Amino acid sequence: MSKVVQFSKGSIIFFEGDKDENIYILQSGAVALRSMDLETGEQISEQLHIGEFFGVKSA
């Protein structure tokens, strides 16, 4: 079942490693995905835009 969920600008949707079983499809705005490379300690950042999705790794 799908549903529309709105988040305020600057909201944290979930943290890396959280057990969130949802797939999010961006209908408006943008989302920044941030994680850290465990080997180098480098911060990895990616910007997602309308039509892109994130969430369950197997998606």
C-alpha positions as CSV (number, residue, x, y, z in Angstrom):
1,M,0.0,0.0,0.0
2,S,1.4,3.4,-0.9
3,K,0.7,6.7,0.9
4,V,1.9,10.3,0.5
5,V,4.2,11.5,3.3
6,Q,5.5,15.1,3.7
7,F,8.7,16.1,5.4
8,S,9.8,19.6,6.4
9,K,12.9,21.0,4.9
10,G,15.9,19.9,7.0
11,S,14.1,16.8,8.4
12,I,16.1,13.6,8.9
13,I,14.0,10.8,7.4
14,F,16.2,8.0,8.7
15,F,19.7,7.2,9.7
16,E,22.0,4.8,7.8
17,G,21.5,1.3,9.4
18,D,17.9,2.0,10.5
19,K,15.4,-0.8,9.8
20,D,13.1,1.2,7.5
21,E,11.3,-1.1,5.1
22,N,9.8,1.7,3.0
23,I,10.7,2.9,-0.5
24,Y,10.4,6.7,-0.9
25,I,9.7,8.2,-4.4
26,L,10.3,11.9,-4.5
27,Q,7.3,13.9,-5.9
28,S,8.7,17.4,-5.1
29,G,11.8,19.0,-3.7
30,A,15.1,17.3,-3.2
31,V,16.8,14.9,-0.7
32,A,20.4,14.7,0.4
33,L,21.7,11.3,1.1
34,R,24.7,11.2,3.4
35,S,26.9,8.3,4.5
36,M,30.4,7.6,5.6
37,D,32.9,5.3,3.9
38,L,34.0,3.0,6.7
39,E,37.5,2.4,5.2
40,T,38.5,6.0,4.5
41,G,36.2,7.9,6.8
42,E,35.2,10.1,3.8
43,Q,31.7,11.5,3.8
44,I,29.7,10.5,0.7
45,S,26.9,12.8,-0.3
46,E,24.3,12.4,-3.1
47,Q,21.4,14.7,-4.1
48,L,18.2,13.1,-5.3
49,H,15.5,15.0,-7.3
50,I,11.9,14.5,-8.4
51,G,11.2,11.0,-9.7
52,E,14.1,9.3,-8.0
53,F,13.7,6.9,-5.1
54,F,15.5,5.8,-2.0
55,G,14.9,3.5,0.9
56,V,15.2,-0.3,0.9
57,K,18.7,-1.3,-0.4
58,S,17.3,-4.1,-2.5
59,A,15.0,-1.9,-4.4
